[in-house]
């Protein structure tokens, strides 16, 4: 089977290696800074241009997340700018049946596909698949624990840990830090979330109540993609409080102000790709293999 892989971080590189080790021919573009010096596998082919990579395979896999600036493909292992517009046009220009898989595919891809009645190209947004988002939360949380251990001179045990948000990642964060002996404070908005927080014996907080507890917090972890720890809240934290912001842009922490007042505020995006790329690649491959197998039925 031929598979094309365009752009992506270290987990996408590990994914390419996994497919190549299974004797698939993997056409790559936008990964040359890694593969030029790190592979002898004859099944990994470095394409000279974007068109070559797209044309050679039915399955085209790209970045997770797809873009960080809404202009260029997320592709840290190339010196070339791959614009999402150019990629879109070249994919949609193909005549044969193609399945394009990436994480966070822009709406303009779907709009152009619909407006131009492009039926031979199927778009699969991997971040819309519930199983992958849950699995992806696991290395994110473990990477966060690693950051918390490395950045502090005290144990997690008996520390007061604030988790902002009780979504997929927030739930696992609370569980893992609790099992390490931390006292867990958790913010939420839904009544059902507050019920689960109480059931787990964590301390539930409304966002309006944060001001009364922030001076107790040793580690503050945010998962909410809008500001919840602004200037007013940051002023109430102790100077040795560690802040970890996991939320996608624009984030949930005013990190500029935090650093101005001497707080250790870390923006930790893309943890799976940086800290646990092989495990993250296994999860991605599992999902893609399921999709490929379903297409063969």
N, C-alpha and C positions, 0 to 999 in steps of 0.2 A: 504494500500500500504506500502511496505517496502522500506526504503531509507537508504543507508549507507553514513555516512559522516566521512571523514578521514582527520585529521589535520585541519589547518586553524586558523584564528584570531577570534576576538570577533564577527565580523559580521557573520562568519560561525557558531559560537555558537548560535547567535540569530536566524539564519536560521534553525538550528536543533530544537530549541524550537518552532518556528512557525509551522514546519511540525508535531512535536509531539502534539501540541495543536489542530491540525486538525485530531487527532486520527490515524495518520500514525505511524508505528513502525520505530523508528530511531535507527539504529545500529551505534555506534560511536567508533572511535579509534583515539588516539592522542589528545583527549580533556579532559582527566580524571582529570587534575589539576583544571579544572573549575567544571565539572559535579559531581565530588565526594562530593563536599560541597555545590552545588548550585541548586540541582534539586530534587524534589520528584515526578517528572512525570514518571509514570510507562512505558510510551511509549518510553522513552530514555534508551537504553541499552548500557552499557559500555562493549565493547568486550575485551576479554583477549589477543587477538592477531590480527594481520592484516588480516590473512586469514579468520577468523571468520566474520569480518566486510564485507569483499568483497563478500563472498559466500552467505550471507543472503539476498541480494537485487539485483534487476535488475539495479537500478539507483545508481551510486556511485559518490558522490560529494566530491571534494577535494579543496585544498587551492587556494586562489586568493591573491597575486601571488603564483604560484605553488612552487617556490623555490627561495631563496635569494642567495645561495652559489653554485648552480648548482650541489649539491651533496645530500643534505637532503631536505625533504619536509618542507615547511614553516609551522611549528607546534609549536607555542610558549606555548601551553597549555599541553605539555607532557614533561616528563623527558627522554623519549626514543628518540633516533635518528631514524627517518624513512627515509631510503634512497630512492631516487627517482628510483634507479635501482631495489631495492627489491619490491617496490610498482608496478613498471611496470611488473616485472616478475610474480608477484602473480595475477595481473589483467589479463594478457595475458594467464595465465595458466587455467583460468576458461573455462568450457565447454559450459555453458549456455549463452544466449544473455545478454550482459551487455552494458550499456551506461555510459561512464566515462566522467564527467564534471569537469573542473577546469579552472583556468585562467593562461595562459602562459604555456601550455603543451609543454615540450621539443620536438625538432624535432626528437630526437632518438626514441621517442614513435611511431611517424608516420612511420619512416624508418623501425623499427622492425615489425610493423604491416603489412606493405607492403611486406617486404622481406619474412616474414613467412606466408603470405597469411592468416592472422587472420581476418576472416570475421564476427565472432560473437561479436566482441568488437567494439563499435562505440566511437570515441573520439570527444568530443565537447569542443572547446576552448572558454570559455565564454568571454574572452577579445577580441575575433575576432568578436563578435556580436556588431554591431554599436550602437544599442539601449542602451545596457548596458554601453558602454564606455561613451556615452553622459550623461546618468543618473548618472553614477559614478562621473562625473565631478562636479555635484552639491554639494554633501557633501564635496568634496575636496576643492572647492572654499569657502564654508561656514567655513570650518575648518581653511583655510588660513586667512580669515577675523578675526576669533577668535584669532589666533596667533598674527596677527598684532595689535589687540586691547590690548591684554594682555602684549605684549612685549614693548609697547611704552608708553610714558607719554604725548603724544600729540594726538589730534584727527586725524582721517583719513581725515576728511573734510579739504580741502585746502592743504593737503599733496601732494607732487609730487611722484607718484607711477610709477615705471618702471616695465613693464611686458615683459619678454623676451620670444618670441614665441606667435604666434597667431593661435594655434590649438584649439581643443575643449575646453581645460581648459583655455587657454589664452583668448579666446573670452569671456567666462563667468567671468573670473577674471576682465577683463577691464570693463565689464558691471556693476558688483557688486560694485567695488571700485569707479567707476564713479558716481553711484547712491548715494554713501555715501559722495559725494562732493569732491573726489580727482581729481587732474589733472593727466591725464593718458598719459604716454609715452609708446609706444609699438614698439618692434622690429619685423621684419619679413623679408622674403626673396622673396616671390612671389609678382609679380605686382598686382595680384588680391587681395591679403591680404592688400597691401598698399592702394588700392582703398577703401576697406571696412573700414580700420582704419580711413581714411580721412572722409568717409561718417559718421562715428560715432563721428567725431569731436575730436578724440584722436590725439596725436602728433606722427606721424610715424617716425621711425628711422631705418636706415640701421645699421648693426652691426659695420661698419666702422665709423659711426658717433657717437657711444656711448661716445667716449672720450670727446666730446664737451658738454655733458649733465650730465655726472655722478655726477659732483659736486653739482647739483641741487636736486638730488634724495634723498627722505626720506625713501622710502621703495622700495627695489628691489626684484622682484619675478621672479624666473626662472622656465620655463617648458621644456627647451631644454636639451636633454640627452647627450650633449657634452659641453665641457668647453666654455662658452661665457663670464664668469666673472673670468678671470685669474688674475695673479699678476698685470699686467699692468693696468687692469680696476679697480681692487680693490684699488689700490693706489690712485685713483682719487676720491673715495667716501669719504664723511664726516664720521668722527668717530662714529657719532650717527645714521648712516644709518642702518636700519634693513634689513637683507638679508634672504630670504626664498627660499630654493631650493626644488622644488617639483619633479624634474626630477629623473627618475630611474637611477640606476647605469650605468655609473660612475658619473652621475650628471653633472651639468653645472656650478658649482661654486668651486673654489679652497678654500674649507672651512678651510683646515689646515693653509694656508697662511692668510686667513681672520682673523682667531683667533689669529695668531701670531702678527698681527698689530692692534689688539684690536677691530675688528669689531664683531658685533653680527650676526653671520651667523648660521642659523638653517636649518638642513636637515630634511624635513618634509615628510617622506615617509609613505604610508599607512594611510593617514588621515581618510578616511571613516571608516576603521576598528577601529581606535583609538577614534575618536571624535563623529561620528554619526553611530555607528554599526547597530542600529535597522533600520534606514532608508536605509542604504546600503543593509542590509539583505532583506528588502522588495523589492528593485529593483532586486536583484539577484533571489529571489523567483519568481518574475513575469516572468523573462526570462525562468527559469527552468520549471515553470508550463506550459508555452506555448510550450516548447519542449516536455514535457510529454504528454500533450493533443494532440499534433500532432502525436505522436507515437501511441496513442490509436485509431486514426481515421482509 
